[in-house]
């Protein structure tokens, strides 16, 4: 599942992978800004930090046990998603899309326009 999620993140237009924290954690960026951080969890799962609108973030945390405030991140704007099989791949992909779109929307117009071209 981790490989599928990493591949999905990297399939986003302009996405790139970095490992600034060493092996075991993957930072996925667009336009030089992080939209996903994939790292090993405490058990047999892994986790992914994703940017999220604060209202939506609160709702997801209330509704889904696998969604927590962002680990080592601004907890208002980031969620940590525990990938342990309790969420479908489609649900995780939707959260990745939301994170990517938020980050792209914050980029300078010139970078954003290049990413949004078809």
Phi and psi in degrees as GROMACS dihedral restraints (atoms count N, CA, C in turn):
[ dihedral_restraints ]
;  ai    aj    ak    al  type     phi  dphi    fc
    3     4     5     6     1   -59.6    20    10
    4     5     6     7     1   -42.5    20    10
    6     7     8     9     1   -63.3    20    10
    7     8     9    10     1   -39.4    20    10
    9    10    11    12     1   -65.0    20    10
   10    11    12    13     1   -41.8    20    10
   12    13    14    15     1   -68.3    20    10
   13    14    15    16     1   -43.2    20    10
   15    16    17    18     1   -61.6    20    10
   16    17    18    19     1   -45.1    20    10
   18    19    20    21     1   -61.9    20    10
   19    20    21    22     1   -39.3    20    10
   21    22    23    24     1   -64.0    20    10
   22    23    24    25     1   -45.3    20    10
   24    25    26    27     1   -58.2    20    10
   25    26    27    28     1   -44.3    20    10
   27    28    29    30     1   -73.4    20    10
   28    29    30    31     1   -15.0    20    10
   30    31    32    33     1   -78.3    20    10
   31    32    33    34     1   -12.0    20    10
   33    34    35    36     1   -70.1    20    10
   34    35    36    37     1   141.1    20    10
   36    37    38    39     1   -59.1    20    10
   37    38    39    40     1   125.6    20    10
   39    40    41    42     1    82.2    20    10
   40    41    42    43     1     2.3    20    10
   42    43    44    45     1   -75.3    20    10
   43    44    45    46     1   144.2    20    10
   45    46    47    48     1  -141.9    20    10
   46    47    48    49     1   154.5    20    10
   48    49    50    51     1  -105.2    20    10
   49    50    51    52     1   136.7    20    10
   51    52    53    54     1  -134.9    20    10
   52    53    54    55     1   157.7    20    10
   54    55    56    57     1  -130.2    20    10
   55    56    57    58     1    64.5    20    10
   57    58    59    60     1   -68.6    20    10
   58    59    60    61     1   -17.8    20    10
   60    61    62    63     1  -101.6    20    10
   61    62    63    64     1    10.5    20    10
   63    64    65    66     1    91.6    20    10
   64    65    66    67     1   178.7    20    10
   66    67    68    69     1   -62.8    20    10
   67    68    69    70     1   147.5    20    10
   69    70    71    72     1   104.0    20    10
   70    71    72    73     1   -14.5    20    10
   72    73    74    75     1  -136.7    20    10
   73    74    75    76     1   135.5    20    10
   75    76    77    78     1  -120.9    20    10
   76    77    78    79     1   125.3    20    10
   78    79    80    81     1  -102.6    20    10
   79    80    81    82     1   125.0    20    10
   81    82    83    84     1  -108.0    20    10
   82    83    84    85     1   124.3    20    10
   84    85    86    87     1  -122.5    20    10
   85    86    87    88     1   156.4    20    10
   87    88    89    90     1  -134.4    20    10
   88    89    90    91     1   131.4    20    10
   90    91    92    93     1    58.4    20    10
   91    92    93    94     1    29.6    20    10
   93    94    95    96     1    80.7    20    10
   94    95    96    97     1     2.7    20    10
   96    97    98    99     1  -115.7    20    10
   97    98    99   100     1   137.3    20    10
   99   100   101   102     1   -73.2    20    10
  100   101   102   103     1   135.7    20    10
  102   103   104   105     1  -122.0    20    10
  103   104   105   106     1   -11.0    20    10
  105   106   107   108     1  -151.8    20    10
  106   107   108   109     1   141.0    20    10
  108   109   110   111     1  -130.3    20    10
  109   110   111   112     1   115.8    20    10
  111   112   113   114     1  -106.2    20    10
  112   113   114   115     1   128.4    20    10
  114   115   116   117     1  -150.1    20    10
  115   116   117   118     1   163.2    20    10
  117   118   119   120     1   -72.4    20    10
  118   119   120   121     1   138.9    20    10
  120   121   122   123     1   -88.8    20    10
  121   122   123   124     1  -165.8    20    10
  123   124   125   126     1   -87.8    20    10
  124   125   126   127     1   -16.8    20    10
  126   127   128   129     1  -121.6    20    10
  127   128   129   130     1  -137.3    20    10
  129   130   131   132     1   -87.5    20    10
  130   131   132   133     1     8.9    20    10
  132   133   134   135     1  -104.6    20    10
  133   134   135   136     1   173.4    20    10
  135   136   137   138     1  -124.0    20    10
  136   137   138   139     1   172.0    20    10
  138   139   140   141     1  -132.4    20    10
  139   140   141   142     1   156.4    20    10
  141   142   143   144     1  -137.5    20    10
  142   143   144   145     1   125.9    20    10
  144   145   146   147     1   -89.7    20    10
  145   146   147   148     1   130.7    20    10
  147   148   149   150     1  -134.3    20    10
  148   149   150   151     1   139.6    20    10
  150   151   152   153     1   -68.5    20    10
  151   152   153   154     1   146.8    20    10
  153   154   155   156     1  -154.5    20    10
  154   155   156   157     1   143.2    20    10
  156   157   158   159     1   -55.8    20    10
  157   158   159   160     1   134.2    20    10
  159   160   161   162     1   -54.9    20    10
  160   161   162   163     1   -39.1    20    10
  162   163   164   165     1   -68.1    20    10
  163   164   165   166     1   -45.2    20    10
  165   166   167   168     1   -65.2    20    10
  166   167   168   169     1   -39.7    20    10
  168   169   170   171     1   -56.9    20    10
  169   170   171   172     1   -47.1    20    10
  171   172   173   174     1   -61.6    20    10
  172   173   174   175     1   -42.4    20    10
  174   175   176   177     1   -63.4    20    10
  175   176   177   178     1   -43.9    20    10
  177   178   179   180     1   -62.7    20    10
  178   179   180   181     1   -40.7    20    10
  180   181   182   183     1   -64.6    20    10
  181   182   183   184     1   -35.7    20    10
  183   184   185   186     1   -71.9    20    10
  184   185   186   187     1   -36.4    20    10
  186   187   188   189     1   -89.6    20    10
  187   188   189   190     1   -27.6    20    10
  189   190   191   192     1  -123.3    20    10
  190   191   192   193     1   120.6    20    10
  192   193   194   195     1   -61.1    20    10
  193   194   195   196     1   -29.6    20    10
  195   196   197   198     1   -81.7    20    10
  196   197   198   199     1    -1.4    20    10
  198   199   200   201     1  -110.4    20    10
  199   200   201   202     1   121.4    20    10
  201   202   203   204     1  -125.1    20    10
  202   203   204   205     1   165.4    20    10
  204   205   206   207     1   -58.7    20    10
  205   206   207   208     1   146.7    20    10
  207   208   209   210     1   -56.0    20    10
  208   209   210   211     1   122.3    20    10
  210   211   212   213     1   -70.4    20    10
  211   212   213   214     1   120.8    20    10
  213   214   215   216     1    57.9    20    10
  214   215   216   217     1    31.3    20    10
  216   217   218   219     1  -133.7    20    10
  217   218   219   220     1   172.5    20    10
  219   220   221   222     1   -66.9    20    10
  220   221   222   223     1   110.7    20    10
  222   223   224   225     1   -69.4    20    10
  223   224   225   226     1   -14.7    20    10
  225   226   227   228     1   -74.7    20    10
  226   227   228   229     1   -36.0    20    10
  228   229   230   231     1  -111.6    20    10
  229   230   231   232     1    -3.4    20    10
  231   232   233   234     1  -131.5    20    10
  232   233   234   235     1   140.5    20    10
  234   235   236   237     1  -114.5    20    10
  235   236   237   238     1   149.0    20    10
  237   238   239   240     1  -104.5    20    10
  238   239   240   241     1   124.9    20    10
  240   241   242   243     1  -104.9    20    10
  241   242   243   244     1   121.3    20    10
  243   244   245   246     1   -85.6    20    10
  244   245   246   247     1   117.9    20    10
  246   247   248   249     1   -96.1    20    10
  247   248   249   250     1    92.9    20    10
  249   250   251   252     1  -126.9    20    10
  250   251   252   253     1    10.9    20    10
  252   253   254   255     1    96.9    20    10
  253   254   255   256     1    -7.3    20    10
  255   256   257   258     1   -79.6    20    10
  256   257   258   259     1   -19.3    20    10
  258   259   260   261     1  -111.3    20    10
  259   260   261   262     1   146.0    20    10
  261   262   263   264     1   -75.4    20    10
  262   263   264   265     1   159.0    20    10
  264   265   266   267     1   -60.0    20    10
  265   266   267   268     1   -37.3    20    10
  267   268   269   270     1   -62.0    20    10
  268   269   270   271     1   -40.8    20    10
  270   271   272   273     1   -64.3    20    10
  271   272   273   274     1   -42.3    20    10
  273   274   275   276     1   -66.6    20    10
  274   275   276   277     1   -41.9    20    10
  276   277   278   279     1   -61.2    20    10
  277   278   279   280     1   -38.8    20    10
  279   280   281   282     1   -61.6    20    10
  280   281   282   283     1   -40.7    20    10
  282   283   284   285     1   -68.4    20    10
  283   284   285   286     1   -36.9    20    10
  285   286   287   288     1   -64.1    20    10
  286   287   288   289     1   -45.1    20    10
  288   289   290   291     1   -57.5    20    10
  289   290   291   292     1   -45.1    20    10
  291   292   293   294     1   -61.1    20    10
  292   293   294   295     1   -46.1    20    10
  294   295   296   297     1   -61.4    20    10
  295   296   297   298     1   -49.0    20    10
  297   298   299   300     1   -57.3    20    10
  298   299   300   301     1   -47.3    20    10
  300   301   302   303     1   -63.9    20    10
  301   302   303   304     1   -38.3    20    10
  303   304   305   306     1   -62.9    20    10
  304   305   306   307     1   -44.5    20    10
  306   307   308   309     1   -67.4    20    10
  307   308   309   310     1   -43.7    20    10
  309   310   311   312     1   -61.2    20    10
  310   311   312   313     1   -39.9    20    10
  312   313   314   315     1   -63.5    20    10
  313   314   315   316     1   -25.0    20    10
  315   316   317   318     1   -89.0    20    10
  316   317   318   319     1    -7.4    20    10
  318   319   320   321     1   -72.1    20    10
  319   320   321   322     1   156.1    20    10
  321   322   323   324     1   -56.2    20    10
  322   323   324   325     1   148.8    20    10
  324   325   326   327     1   -52.9    20    10
  325   326   327   328     1   -41.5    20    10
  327   328   329   330     1   -62.1    20    10
  328   329   330   331     1   -42.5    20    10
  330   331   332   333     1   -69.5    20    10
  331   332   333   334     1   -41.5    20    10
  333   334   335   336     1   -62.5    20    10
  334   335   336   337     1   -44.8    20    10
  336   337   338   339     1   -59.9    20    10
  337   338   339   340     1   -39.5    20    10
  339   340   341   342     1   -63.2    20    10
  340   341   342   343     1   -42.7    20    10
  342   343   344   345     1   -69.3    20    10
  343   344   345   346     1   -30.5    20    10
  345   346   347   348     1   -89.0    20    10
  346   347   348   349     1    -7.4    20    10
  348   349   350   351     1   -65.5    20    10
  349   350   351   352     1   146.3    20    10
